[in-house]
Amino acid sequence: MSAIVQAPIDPRLDLAEEIIRLKKEKNAVLLAHYYQDGDIQDLADFLGDSLQLAQEAKKTKADVILFCGVHFMAETAKILNPERIVVVPDLTAGCSLADGCPPERFAAWRARHPDAVSITYINCSADVKALSDYICTSSNAEKIVRAIPEDKEILFAPDKNLGRWLMQKTGRTMHLWQGSCIVHETFSHRRIIALKERHPDAKLIAHPECEEPILKMADYIGSTTALLKYTISDASKKYIVATETGIIHQMKKASPDKEFIDGPPVGSCSCNECPHMKLNTLEKVYLALRDLSPRLEMPIELREKAKVAIDRMFALS
């Protein structure tokens, strides 16, 4: 089968203006994650973390959902809006956590613990969601863990770092899937110590997907949205940010008088940027709206099975 050839973009176009025009023309809503590039964030109708975006996708009345994030997020939007068109700028924008938890291995893991309750982080495929009892995000994971009866065995997947942090927070013992985020596992403990020495007035704030040595150093740990809210309400003027760098765009907009320092990764790479999130560009956003392609589709049976665990999350959130 030959590949679909898209018409080229007229170089004279103002892409931001065209995206705004196309959203209105096609009754489209642009949902964007905080880890997107700033130019995409600034065009979003709604900006948020995984929980907020799922909630917004659930209640939208738009005909078209343009989801600027990664594949599993767009899948969630389609599960919640089966009758709406869901388009993404780049279908190959994946997630290391989702990729590291294939459904066949997850099903085998569940089979070894037949009486356990499965709580699965939203950073997973629709197939894994369909095999889970509850979905959670970093914003509501603690609440969902605490809602499970004390006598029930818990399986937590796919992020071992978030799972370990939840065990410490709740006192619950859980079986952890051994997955991790390629961004959050890369922050250098040694280099952050050096940064703290150079900036003794800076607070270290970290996402719970970070590895344990980083979390032990952190002045505050929270979801992406919680980190943003903390920098707005906290009295400090300087922060070392141990999560994907895209959120700093919003932190600077909300608190222009404060300084935000990227948490340094190991080596000299730009590993604190998610390579999957950064596959989305303004050009791809424009093309997705113009052509309503690429579209995200999935079988009805899979959507319905995956929705059960997502709905349980909403009921507890």
N, C-alpha and C positions, 0 to 999 in steps of 0.2 A: 504494500500500500504506500503510495507516495505521500510525502509530508505536505501539510497544508501551508501554502505560501501566503503570508500576510502582506497586504499592500504596505508600501513604505510610509514612513511618517514625513509629512511635509515639514521641512526644516524651518519654515517661516512661522510655524505655529507656536503660540505660547501654551505650553503643555498644561500648566496649572489652570489657565483660563478655560482651555478645552475640556479638562477633566470636570471642572465646575459646571460647564455647559452640558456635558454629556450626562452627568448625574441627574440634572433636572429633566433633561429630555427623556431619559429612560427610566425615570423614577427609581433611581439606584441609590443605595446607601453605601458609603465607604467606611468599613470597619477596619481599624488599624491597631496593631499591637505597639506597645511602648518601645519595642526593640527595632522598629522600622527606622529608616533614615528620616531625618528631620523634615525634609521637603514633603514626604508622604504623610507624616504625622500632621503637618500643618493643613493638609487638605481633607483630613478625616472628618466625617460626620460624628463619629464616636471613636474615642481613643481609650484603650484600657488594657488590663491584664487578662489572663485566660478566663477567669470567672466573669468579669465584667463584660467581656466580649460575648461569652456564651449567653449571658442574661440579655444583652442587647439584641443578639441574633434571635432569641426566643420571642421578643416582643415587637420586632420591626414589622412595619406595614408596607415596606418597599417591594417593588416587583423584582428588583435585582439586588443581590448582596455581592458587593465587591470586597473580598476579604484579603486584606494585606497583612499577612502573617505567614504561618507555615501550614503544611498540608493537613495535619490533624485538627487545627483550628477551623479550617474551611469545612472539613468533614463534619465537625460538630454543628456548624451553621446549617449544613444540608440536612443533617439528622433532625434538627429542630424546625426546619422549613422545607419539607419535601416538595412543596408545590412551587417554590420560588427558584429563580435562576441564581445559582451561586457560581461566581467566576473568581479566578485567582490570577494574579499577575504572572506567576511561574509555578507550574504544577510540580516541578522538581524540588521546590523548597520544602525540605523534610525536617527531621529532628533526630538527633543522636539517641535520645531516650526512646523514641518510638521505634527507631531502627534496631535498637538493642533489645527489643522485647517482641520477638516474632510470635504470632498467635499460636503456632503449633507447640512451641516450647512453653508458652504461658499455660496452655491447656494441660500439658503434661504435668507442670508444676502444681496446678490446681488439683489434678487427679491424685497427686500424692498426699493432699491434705483435704479430703472430701468433706469434712465437717467445718472447715474454716470459712470465715467471711473474707471476701476479696475486696480491698479498697485499692483502687488504681488511680494514679495520678493522671490528669487529663492529657498529659504529654504521651499519648499512646495512639495506636491506630484504632479505627472503628471496629476492626475484628477483635481486638483485645478488649475494647469497651463492651462488646457484645458478650464476652466471656466473664465479665466482672459483675460483682454485686453492687458496688458503689463506685462512682467517679468522684474525685476531689481535685481541688486546686491548692496551691500554696496558701491562698487566702482562707480557705475553709477546712483544710485537712485536719487541723486539731479538733474542730467541732465534730467532724464526722467520726474520727477515731474515738472520741469520748462518748459518742452515741451508741457504740457497739457494746453490748452486754459484757461484763467483766469475764464471764465464763466462756466466751467465744474466742477461739483461735483466730488471729488476723494474718492475712497475707497482704503485704504492701509492695506495690510495684509501680513504675520501674526504677524510681530514683532512690538509691540506697542512702544518699546523704540527707535528703528530706525525710526519709523513713527513720534514720537514726536520730535526727533532731526531734521528730515527733515522739519517739520512744522516751527521750529525755524529758520532753515537755509534759507528757501524759502519764508516764510511768508504766505504760503498756508494753509488754513484750510482743514483738511482731516478727514474722519471717520476712526478710527483705530480699527482693530481687536485686541482683548485683549490677544495676545500671547506673549511669551518671551522665550529666550534661557536659558536652565537650567545652563549653564556655566556662561554666562554674567550677569545673575541676582543674582549670588551668591557672588560677590565681596563685601567685608565688608567696608562700608564707615568709620566706626570707626577705623578699623585696618589699612586702608590706611592712615588715618590722623596720626596715631601713626608711621607708616613707614616713612611718610614725615618728621615727627619731628626727627626721628633717622637719616634720610638721606636728609637733607635740600638741598643738591646739586643734588638730583635726580629729573628728570622730570617724571610726570605721563602721560603715553600715554594710550589711551583707544579706544576700538572698539565702534561704535555707538549703538551696541546692549546692552551696559551696561545701568544700570538704571540712572536716571537723576542726583541724588546726586554725582555719580562718574563722570559723564560727566561734571558737573559744576566745579569740581576740576581739571579736566584734562588740561595739558599744550598743548596736541595735541590729536585730535580725527580723526580717519580714518579707512578705510578698512584694512584688514590684510596686504595686499601688501603695502598700504600707510604707515602703521606703520613701516614696515620693511625699506622702503625707507627713512622714516624720521630719523630713528636711524643711517642710513648710512651717511646722509647729514648733520645732526645736529651736532653742536660743543660740546654738552654735553657729559659727560663720564659715566653717570649713569642714568638708567631708571627703573621705576616701571611699569610693563607691565600688563595692565588690559584687557587681552584677553586669549584665550586658550594657554596653555604653550608650545604647539608644535612649535609655531613660534619662540620661543627663540633659538631653535637649529640653525635656519638660521641667526638670529641676531648675535649670537656668532661667527658663521663662517664668516659673513661679516665684523664684527667689533670686533676682538679678544681683542682689547685693551679697550673695554668698558664693563661695568658691567650691568647685567640685573637681576632685582628682580621680582619674580612672584608676581602678585597682589594677596593679601591674601583673601581667601573665609571666609565666616562666619563659626565659629567653627574650628575644626581641620581636617576636611575631605580634600580629594584631589579633591574638586568640581570644581577647575579651570582646570581640565582635562576633556575633553568630553568623557564620558563612551562609546558612540557610536563609535567615531573615534578610540578609543583605542581597540575596538574589533578586528581590523585588526592587524595581527602579521606577522612576516617574514615567519613563517611556513604556514600560510594560504595563503600568497602571492605565495609561491612556489607551493602549492597544486592547487591553482586556475590556474596557468600557466601550470602545468604538465597535469592536467585533463581537462582544459578549462571548469571548473565548480566551483561554481555555475554561471550559465548564467542568465543575466537579459533579460527578454522578456516582451513585452506588445502588446496589440491589435493595429492593423494598424490605426483604427479610432481614438483611443486615442492619438497615436503618432502624427498624422496629426493635430488634434485639438490643442494639446499642443504646437506644433511647431509654430503656428501662433503668439502666444504671445512672444515666444522666438525670433523669427525673427524680430518682432517689436523692441525688446530690441537691437538686433544687429544693426538695422538700425539707432538707435539713439546713439549708442556707438562708 
